[in-house]
Amino acid sequence: MCMVGLTFFCKLKIIFGLKEIRKLSLNLKSETINCMKIFVLIPVLLCVFKIGLTQKISNFNVKYVDKEISTPYRIGCDNFEPTFLKIYKEKLITAQKSIDELSSLLKNVSYSKYSRGIDVRTKVIIFYRKSKKQTTICLDSLGVIFINGKPIKKNKKLYAFINLLISD
């Protein structure tokens, strides 16, 4: 115990008496132990959840149409395939370098409060190893990106990477 702690303890002993101080001391020790448990447990839980969230990508499928195609209304992510059924092109990406690059870019994504819809011209479906879970990324022709239906903040690197994959 430091000198300040001893001085404080002695003053309390004089004011309240020894029995009350012992009770106070025991309560402080148990509170300290509980706080220590929490501070040790929080990083452990964060690590466990982080491992669970970072699944390995096995491959991803890129579906796209010409960005200059005009439609009378916005095409949402769910309506991409039915709307462009006969004209969209598709690329299955299995190259590990591309998978690693996409994984790296997705780690730096932050979500936005963008409230308008998206006029999709490119759709990426990510498949994971040892999981049936999929992630869907939708892009429009202006750089707006939605991941699993949620808008993300402007991400030029992710947008450029996906467009590079589909350039013929």
C-alpha positions in Angstrom: 0.0 0.0 0.0 1.4 3.5 -0.8 2.0 6.2 1.8 -1.2 8.1 0.8 -3.2 4.9 1.3 -1.7 4.3 4.7 -2.4 7.9 5.8 -6.0 7.6 4.5 -6.5 4.3 6.3 -5.2 5.8 9.6 -7.5 8.7 9.4 -10.5 6.4 8.8 -9.4 4.3 11.7 -9.5 7.3 14.0 -12.9 8.5 12.7 -14.9 5.3 12.4 -13.2 2.7 14.6 -11.4 -0.5 13.7 -14.4 -2.8 13.1 -15.9 -0.5 10.4 -12.6 -0.1 8.7 -12.1 -3.9 8.5 -15.5 -4.2 6.8 -14.7 -1.4 4.5 -11.3 -2.9 3.7 -12.8 -6.3 2.9 -15.5 -4.7 0.7 -12.8 -2.7 -1.2 -10.8 -5.9 -1.8 -13.7 -7.8 -3.2 -14.6 -4.8 -5.4 -11.0 -4.6 -6.6 -11.0 -8.4 -7.4 -14.4 -8.1 -9.3 -13.0 -5.1 -11.3 -9.8 -7.1 -12.1 -11.9 -10.1 -13.3 -13.9 -7.8 -15.6 -10.8 -6.1 -17.1 -9.2 -9.5 -17.8 -12.4 -11.0 -19.2 -13.2 -8.2 -21.6 -10.1 -8.6 -23.8 -10.6 -12.4 -23.8 -14.2 -12.1 -25.0 -13.2 -9.6 -27.6 -10.6 -11.9 -29.0 -13.1 -14.8 -29.1 -15.7 -12.7 -31.0 -13.0 -11.3 -33.3 -11.9 -14.8 -34.3 -15.6 -15.8 -34.9 -16.2 -12.7 -37.1 -13.2 -13.1 -39.3 -14.0 -16.2 -41.3 -11.9 -17.2 -44.2 -13.2 -16.5 -47.7 -13.2 -19.5 -50.0 -14.2 -17.6 -53.2 -16.4 -14.9 -54.4 -18.7 -14.4 -57.4 -18.9 -11.0 -59.2 -22.1 -10.4 -61.3 -22.1 -7.2 -63.3 -23.6 -5.2 -66.2 -22.4 -2.3 -68.2 -22.4 0.8 -65.9 -24.0 2.9 -68.6 -27.2 0.8 -68.8 -30.1 3.1 -68.2 -33.3 1.9 -66.4 -36.5 3.8 -65.6 -36.1 3.1 -61.9 -33.4 2.2 -59.4 -32.4 -1.5 -59.3 -32.0 -2.7 -55.7 -29.6 -5.4 -54.7 -32.3 -8.1 -54.4 -33.6 -7.2 -57.9 -30.3 -7.3 -59.7 -30.5 -10.8 -61.1 -34.2 -10.8 -62.1 -33.8 -7.4 -63.8 -30.6 -8.2 -65.7 -31.2 -11.9 -66.0 -30.2 -12.3 -69.7 -27.5 -9.7 -69.8 -25.4 -9.8 -66.7 -21.9 -11.3 -66.8 -20.4 -13.4 -64.1 -16.9 -14.1 -62.8 -16.0 -16.6 -60.1 -12.8 -15.4 -58.3 -10.7 -18.1 -56.7 -7.3 -16.6 -56.8 -5.8 -16.4 -53.3 -4.2 -13.0 -54.0 -7.6 -11.5 -54.9 -9.3 -13.1 -51.9 -6.6 -11.7 -49.6 -7.0 -8.3 -51.1 -10.8 -8.3 -50.6 -10.5 -9.6 -47.0 -8.1 -6.8 -46.3 -10.3 -4.1 -47.8 -13.4 -5.4 -45.9 -11.6 -5.0 -42.6 -11.4 -1.3 -43.1 -15.1 -0.8 -43.9 -17.2 1.6 -41.8 -20.9 2.0 -42.2 -22.7 5.2 -43.2 -26.1 6.8 -42.5 -26.7 7.2 -46.3 -30.4 6.8 -46.6 -31.1 6.8 -50.4 -31.4 3.6 -52.4 -28.8 2.2 -54.6 -29.0 1.6 -58.4 -27.0 -1.6 -58.6 -24.7 -2.4 -61.5 -22.4 -4.8 -59.8 -23.1 -7.5 -57.2 -20.5 -9.5 -55.3 -21.4 -12.6 -53.3 -18.7 -13.8 -50.9 -18.6 -17.5 -49.9 -16.8 -18.6 -46.7 -15.0 -21.8 -45.8 -16.7 -24.1 -43.3 -19.9 -21.9 -43.4 -23.0 -21.5 -45.4 -23.0 -17.8 -44.6 -22.7 -15.3 -47.5 -21.9 -11.7 -47.7 -23.4 -9.6 -50.5 -21.8 -6.4 -51.7 -23.7 -4.2 -54.2 -22.2 -1.3 -56.1 -23.7 1.4 -58.3 -22.0 3.4 -61.1 -21.2 6.3 -58.8 -19.2 4.7 -56.1 -22.0 3.9 -53.6 -21.5 0.5 -51.9 -23.9 -1.5 -49.8 -22.8 -4.6 -47.8 -25.6 -6.9 -46.7 -28.1 -4.2 -47.4 -26.3 -1.5 -45.3 -24.5 1.5 -46.9 -20.9 2.0 -46.1 -18.8 5.2 -46.2 -17.2 6.1 -49.5 -14.4 3.5 -50.0 -12.5 4.3 -53.2 -10.1 1.4 -52.8 -12.8 -1.3 -52.5 -14.8 0.2 -55.4 -11.6 0.4 -57.6 -10.7 -3.2 -56.7 -14.0 -4.7 -57.7 -14.1 -2.6 -60.9 -10.6 -3.8 -61.7 -11.8 -7.4 -61.4 -14.6 -6.9 -63.9 -12.6 -4.9 -66.5 -12.3 -7.0 -69.6 
